[in-house]
Amino acid sequence: MAFKNTNVIAIFVLVLAVFGTCSNAQSLKVGFYKKTCPNVEAIVKKSTDTIFTSAPTLAAPLLRMHFHDCFVRGCDGSVLLNATTNSTTQVEKDAIPNLSLRGFGSIDRIKSAVEKKCPGVVSCADILALVARDATAFLKGPTWKVRLGRRDGRVSNFSDALPNLPPPFFNITQLIASFASKGLSTKDLVVLSGSHTVGTSHCSSFSNRLYNFTGVGDSDPSLDSEYIPRLTRKCSPTDQTTLVEMDPGSFKTFDINYYTLVAKRRGLFTSDSTLLADSETRAYIRRHASSSGTSSFFKDFAASMIKMGNIEVLTGNDGEIRKRCAFVN
Ligand code: HEM
């Protein structure tokens, strides 16, 4: 009986957690700024076009930035906040997983362009969601209608980042739990991991798999042994600066090749390889690895991005609309 009660309580807590994660999301809507800033999407698109045309490698990190925003305190723009000048307190941005983010200056430029037309109306959190969509489309990936109406948080804590952002060495159980804690499913995990079809990684994010994996000078047996020399040629054991294409040859195109790579045991991170260790994620990978059509992955990706963009959003009178994305008003 006691066991049954514990189960009931656990289920209740889980339902509350998931419901809490999504409840405000119902207030987000497509066209939220129709009356207050009707051209916001066009302004953001024009700015991103200019930025990506001159700096195409910024598209992938700006897609990633929305993920790093949403997983820490929800999609509230907290990743954009700077530490205040006369304080030594560190913020999310200063935490290890966020040190490799790029494109903060671009978000500031886009926000300035939006502020010029619609002062004090559009949140930085919404700008991040729009930019992630435009970045994906720029990389020839899918597009989707972005639900808007997020408000900006006033808090950014250094210590919130590490426990909420899954690291590249997580195994499948840890990844599923991390995504579930944000109201995202195992399917969302394998679908959103597909964004590793674009962009680059620092050697330091995966070199543990190449050298001394278990402390005896070995490499990770789950990594294709023929792929390892290609990676070790690029990355010395202590390399902190070199960037490696995550999907070699097509890292500038949002395609389906990530799944082919992972199926061939060439996923760069443990978090990519480990998707072969669960029956649901493995089936998704195999199905997409053997298909040349992108339409089912694109449809899934759009749906999962919309779900991710709903995580713990601030709406109504919560939070604020920041004037500058790096500072609370
Ligand atoms: C499943 C858990 C995930 C883990 C463990 C993870 C980990 C990482 C790591 C370690 C990097 C390389 C950082 C560097 O060394 O420069 C990276 C890059 C990237 N990630 Fe993820 N990621 C995950 C999920 C996601 C999601 C959900 C998205 C987007 C929806 C995403 C988008 C990207 C992109 C686009 C890049 C390339 C960034 C660039 O070119 O600078 N990742 N990820």
Boltz pocket constraint, residues with backbone or C-beta under 6 A from the ligand:
constraints:
  - pocket:
      binder: B
      contacts: [[A, 57], [A, 59], [A, 60], [A, 61], [A, 63], [A, 64], [A, 67], [A, 100], [A, 102], [A, 166], [A, 167], [A, 168], [A, 169], [A, 170], [A, 175], [A, 189], [A, 192], [A, 193], [A, 195], [A, 196], [A, 198], [A, 199], [A, 200], [A, 201], [A, 202], [A, 203], [A, 204], [A, 205], [A, 269], [A, 271]]
      max_distance: 6.0
